Amino acid sequence: MTIYRVILLFLLWVCLPNFSSTEMVFRRTSEPQTKVVKTRTAGRDGKVLHRQKRGWMWNQFFLLEEYTGSDYQYVGKLHSDQDKGDGSLKYILSGDGAGTLFIIDEKTGDIHATRRIDREEKAFYTLRAQAINRRTLRPVEPESEFVIKIHDINDNEPTFPEEIYTASVPEMSVVGTSVVQVTATDADDPSYGNSARVIYSILQGQPYFSVEPETGIIRTALPNMNRENREQYQVVIQAKDMGGQMGGLSGTTTVNITLTDVNDNPPRFSQNTIHLRVPESSPVGTAIGSVKATDADTGKNAEIEYRIIDGDGTDMFDIVTQKDTQEGILTVRKPLDYESRRLYTLKVEAENTHVDPRFYYLGPFKDTTIVKISVEDVDEPPVFSRSSYLFEVHEDIEVGTIIGTVMARDPDSASSPIRFSLDRHTDLDRIFNIHSGNGSIYTSKPLDREISQWHNLSVIAAEINNPKETTRVAVFVRILDVNDNAPQFAVFYDTFVCENARPGQLIQTISAVDKDDPLGGQKFFFSLAAVNPNFTVQDNEDNTARILTRKNGFSRHEISSYLLPVVISDNDYPIQSSTGTLTIRVCACDSQGNMQSCSAEALLLPAGLSTGALIAILLCIIILLVIVVLFAALKRQRKKEPLILSKEDIRDNIVSYNDEGGGEEDTQAFDIGTLRNPAVIEDKKLRRDIIPETLFIPRRTPSAPDNTDVRDFINERLKEHDIDPTAPPYDSLATYAYEGNDSIAESLSSLESGTTDGDQNYDYLREWGPRFNKLAEMYGGGESDKDS
């Protein structure tokens, strides 16, 4: 049975004012399925036109996106040749969006879209259609799959991934040099119409830059764009779809383009001649000034190297390039002298270190300037004729002899006179002196080479007109030797001779030393001062001699020691000689000649007592004496305890007993009434509450007459303490105070009552009022009792 499947498609043609309907008929066949579309179009005259279109894929519907109508958008129609129009068939739709986005009329097979569709969200939908018997629910047509493809409309403008681009291009680039490429994207369908075809154009940035319409590559449009004139450019690029035609959507972006530097500018000095000044006293290496050439380039393209290429001061000055400031620093290479030359002229060149060969045509990348350096006069210190002096003098010259002369001059044009002096720190013994006017150095004390062979002096030269300008020079004085010292024994010789010695036996080898240092070296001669029957001297002619015996046997009991005078002389001029005496002890020896005991030791030491024992006994005695002395000193120190126990315990002649006072009744510790009334001074009384350590007779001080000045009284007390032999040997502080004249009522203290000679009447206390009644009863009543 042949089944026809008819599907009606509704296509909205943008270019046509009316719509057309399409009906798709499904036919069952064994050959590959093809779609036959029968289109019926109403003409202008009302007649129906029949047109057979070329083969379409039967399983594909088309639907325009972004439908704006109020009703559901018609998609197409499913129809089966089994449908008699009686409603017995039911059309079923399944797949993407079936039932929600796409709905189908079960009776007619019409398919509608329920809402607006955006192709950019989903470009096509795959669905399945089937016709079943409504009563038996059995399919009358096999299920068939079809696709609804969404036709694109131009509803998206081109967009750039970045709002602002940053790019750079070297300055002086040729026209057409690529700067940067910008790319815009359009979400519309590139395969349908021109909705996604983007064309680029430049809105801002002409005539400096251009953009390729198809690729979006920005290129330079002007030659020789100079960074030094303008460095920053802002270019606005537009991307428009629909191939750039009228009605297309567009988007823009901004491109900030920076011209990067190239070395296209040579360095230039701002002045043709530069003047500098330098004091003549400037030391070598001193910076005297700088030169600088300007370069409009930046970075390494502006790096400059300075050099001196010509001039009359190329050997006197150097120039060094300072990298951080790009300046040439001129420095002193050799010492300057105003009196010799006052002006120097230099030719300085500045050249780029990194030159781009492409810009050689712009000229040499270097420049020159003339630098004139004026040397300024400075009051310079004196200059010695030599850097150091060496004088040689014999040690036997007389005091006041001139050993040499130093010379100095003032290098300035004024030629100020010079005054010379010796630095006494280099001549502490004041052996030398110098003439301040002519610089002659002479001796002021005798010289002795054996004490000091070299003297290192420092001579100071100062200008008389400006004493602050001084110069020092080293003077080395070498003392030449004169044979003024006699030779002596090299060491002390402890010589002995055995009692059993034989004639010609060697008992000692001697040598000599001499403080002098002759040019030919030392040479000594040894001999006896007189003929000796016991010993003789034999000169070895090598500055040593041997002492030999002349007789057979010696006796220590007869003679314990011998004195042998030996004459030692040198061979320099004048010949110096001395006599040294050897003490030769007679000792007992064994058969091998080894000493066993000598006469001096035998006489001094008792039998059985050695030298070590005597030393031990002596040490013990010394230790005992030290112990006794320390014990006596400690015992004496204990007896002399200070009255003042601490540095802060300073009082008015108060001895600390560490006991509590007796109040007003205690009148023995200190009598302050002596200051109040010097006429009633009593003898010093000993305290009755303690036992004093030592007893001595107190010195009586004559009583001061009435109305004696307190100052005189205090001075007498001070003098008394100074000459008092019983006073402690350490420092003490005695303080006296004077409170002034007595009051009308006199003293109310009981301390003074014991120092007065007569009785006092206290009845006047009753006249002072009720407050003083108690005192009147106490003192007045006492007198009454005493009288009774």
Protein Blocks (a to p, Z undefined) as FASTA:
>chain_A
ZZddddddddddfkbcbdcdddddddddfbdcddddddddddfkopacddddddddfkbc
cddehiabfbdcdfbdcddfklgonopaccddedehihklpccdfknopacdfbdcdfkl
pmbdcdddddddfklopafbdcdddddddddddfbccddfbfbdcddddehiaehiafbd
cddddfbdfkgojklmccdddfbhpakbccdfklopacdfbehiafklpmbdcdddddde
hhopahiacdddddddddddddfbccddfbfbdcddddfklcghiafbdcddddfbgcjl
lpccdddfbdjklmmpccdddfklopacdddfbdcdfklpccdcdddddddfbdcfklmm
nopcbddddddddddddddddddfbfbdcddddfkbcehiafbdcddddfbfnlpadddd
ddfklmmnomaccdfklopacdfbdcdfklombdcdddddddfklmmlccdddddddddd
ddfbccddfbdcdddddfkbcehiafbdcddddfbdcfkopadddddfbdcfkbccddeh
lopacdddfbeciafklpmbdcdddddddfbdcddddddddddddddddfkopafbdfkl
mmmpcghiafklmmmmmmmmmmmmmmmmmmmmmmmmmmmccfblbfklccehiacehiac
ebjmlmklpccklmmmmmlcccddddfkbccfbdcdddddddddehiafklmmmmmmmmm
mmmmkbcfbdcddddddebjcdfklpfbfklmmmpmbdcdfklmmmnojklmmmmmmmmm
mmmmmmZZ
